[in-house]
Amino acid sequence: MKQNTRRKNPAHRFALERFVPYRLSVLTNIVSRTFGRLYGERFGLSIPEWRVMAVLGRFAPLSANEVCSRTAMDKVQVSRAVEKLRRSSLVEHTVDARDRRRSRLRLSAAGLRIHDAIVPMGLAAEALLLDGLSPAEKRTLDRLLGRLMVRARVLADGT
């Protein structure tokens, strides 16, 4: 009787290694740690610090909340990373002219130099990761990741 009950319970058929959120999380962790070693050893940056720098390098000026949105990092992680980057003179902040309660963050000249040194390293690491895929598979992966991002945001917003 217990065997039959176990087979009907979806939790007993759950194959974690095939569960997409788990696989994406593991893949992200492996890639982040691997890439993090590259810029961590050379520039002394943590993964959250580099993520803040990367998003500021592409979209600055941003508020801390906008950095949270663009990186999907929580406010505590962003706040700690921004504070360390400010102490290291890699990030600057100014008061928003339209809303004096908000700060606008951007990379300093030193931060831009480091950002511009890390980006080619990241692109090379990405190329190695994707090397086993054909051009068509890379396009498909890009399209599917875009669709998953849209769907994940919808689910996160509860709509």
C-alpha positions as CSV (number, residue, x, y, z in Angstrom):
1,M,0.0,0.0,0.0
2,K,2.8,2.5,0.8
3,Q,4.5,1.9,-2.5
4,N,1.3,2.7,-4.4
5,T,0.9,5.9,-2.3
6,R,4.5,7.0,-3.0
7,R,4.1,6.6,-6.7
8,K,1.0,8.9,-6.8
9,N,2.7,11.6,-4.7
10,P,4.5,14.0,-7.2
11,A,7.2,14.7,-4.6
12,H,8.4,11.2,-4.9
13,R,8.7,11.5,-8.7
14,F,10.5,14.9,-8.4
15,A,13.8,14.7,-10.3
16,L,15.7,17.7,-8.9
17,E,18.4,17.4,-11.6
18,R,15.7,18.0,-14.3
19,F,14.0,20.9,-12.4
20,V,14.6,24.0,-14.5
21,P,14.9,26.5,-11.6
22,Y,17.4,24.3,-9.8
23,R,19.4,23.8,-13.0
24,L,19.5,27.5,-13.8
25,S,20.6,28.3,-10.2
26,V,23.4,25.7,-10.3
27,L,24.5,26.9,-13.7
28,T,24.5,30.6,-12.5
29,N,26.5,29.7,-9.4
30,I,29.1,27.7,-11.4
31,V,29.5,30.5,-14.0
32,S,29.5,33.3,-11.4
33,R,32.2,31.6,-9.2
34,T,34.4,30.8,-12.2
35,F,34.2,34.3,-13.6
36,G,34.3,35.8,-10.1
37,R,37.7,34.2,-9.6
38,L,39.0,36.0,-12.7
39,Y,38.1,39.5,-11.5
40,G,38.3,38.7,-7.8
41,E,42.0,37.8,-7.9
42,R,43.0,40.6,-10.2
43,F,40.8,43.4,-8.9
44,G,39.7,42.3,-5.5
45,L,36.0,42.5,-6.3
46,S,33.2,40.2,-5.0
47,I,30.5,38.9,-7.3
48,P,27.9,41.5,-6.0
49,E,30.4,44.3,-6.4
50,W,31.1,43.4,-10.0
51,R,27.4,43.1,-10.7
52,V,26.8,46.6,-9.4
53,M,29.8,47.8,-11.5
54,A,28.5,46.0,-14.6
55,V,25.1,47.5,-14.4
56,L,26.4,51.0,-13.7
57,G,28.8,50.6,-16.6
58,R,25.9,50.0,-18.9
59,F,23.0,52.0,-17.5
60,A,24.4,54.8,-15.1
61,P,23.3,56.9,-13.5
62,L,21.1,54.7,-11.4
63,S,19.6,54.8,-8.0
64,A,20.4,51.9,-5.6
65,N,16.8,50.7,-6.1
66,E,17.3,50.7,-9.9
67,V,20.5,48.7,-9.4
68,C,18.4,46.2,-7.3
69,S,15.9,45.9,-10.1
70,R,18.4,45.4,-12.9
71,T,20.5,42.9,-11.0
72,A,17.7,41.0,-9.1
73,M,19.9,41.4,-6.0
74,D,18.4,42.4,-2.7
75,K,18.8,45.8,-1.1
76,V,21.2,44.6,1.5
77,Q,23.6,43.1,-1.1
78,V,23.4,46.2,-3.2
79,S,23.9,48.5,-0.3
80,R,27.0,46.6,1.0
81,A,28.5,46.4,-2.5
82,V,27.9,50.1,-3.2
83,E,29.4,51.1,0.1
84,K,32.5,49.1,-0.5
85,L,32.8,50.4,-4.1
86,R,32.4,54.0,-2.8
87,R,35.1,53.4,-0.1
88,S,37.4,52.1,-2.9
89,S,36.6,55.2,-5.0
90,L,35.2,53.0,-7.8
91,V,31.6,54.4,-7.5
92,E,30.5,58.0,-7.1
93,H,27.1,59.2,-6.0
94,T,25.4,62.5,-6.5
95,V,22.1,63.8,-5.2
96,D,19.3,63.6,-7.8
97,A,18.4,67.1,-9.0
98,R,14.7,66.3,-9.3
99,D,14.4,64.3,-6.0
100,R,16.9,65.4,-3.4
101,R,16.1,62.3,-1.3
102,R,17.6,60.0,-4.0
103,S,21.2,59.4,-4.9
104,R,22.4,58.7,-8.4
105,L,25.3,56.2,-8.7
106,R,27.9,56.1,-11.5
107,L,31.3,54.6,-11.9
108,S,34.3,56.9,-11.1
109,A,37.1,57.2,-13.6
110,A,38.9,54.4,-11.7
111,G,35.8,52.3,-11.7
112,L,35.4,52.8,-15.5
113,R,39.0,51.7,-16.1
114,I,38.4,48.5,-14.1
115,H,35.0,47.9,-15.8
116,D,36.6,48.3,-19.2
117,A,39.4,45.8,-18.2
118,I,36.9,43.2,-16.9
119,V,34.4,43.3,-19.8
120,P,36.8,41.6,-22.3
121,M,37.5,38.9,-19.7
122,G,33.8,38.4,-19.3
123,L,33.2,38.2,-23.1
124,A,36.0,35.7,-23.4
125,A,34.6,33.5,-20.6
126,E,31.1,33.7,-22.2
127,A,32.7,32.6,-25.6
128,L,34.3,29.6,-23.9
129,L,31.0,28.7,-22.2
130,L,29.0,28.9,-25.4
131,D,31.7,27.3,-27.6
132,G,29.9,24.0,-27.6
133,L,26.8,25.5,-29.2
134,S,26.2,26.1,-32.9
135,P,25.2,29.7,-34.0
136,A,21.6,28.6,-34.4
137,E,21.6,27.1,-30.8
138,K,23.1,30.4,-29.5
139,R,20.3,32.3,-31.1
140,T,17.7,29.9,-29.7
141,L,19.3,30.1,-26.3
142,D,19.2,33.9,-26.4
143,R,15.6,33.9,-27.5
144,L,14.6,31.4,-24.8
145,L,16.4,33.2,-22.0
146,G,14.6,36.4,-23.1
147,R,11.3,34.7,-22.9
148,L,12.1,33.1,-19.5
149,M,13.2,36.5,-18.1
150,V,9.8,38.1,-19.2
151,R,7.9,35.2,-17.7
152,A,9.9,35.2,-14.5
153,R,9.3,38.9,-14.0
154,V,5.5,38.4,-14.6
155,L,5.6,35.6,-11.9
156,A,7.6,37.8,-9.5
157,D,5.2,40.7,-9.9
158,G,2.3,38.3,-9.2
159,T,0.4,39.3,-12.4
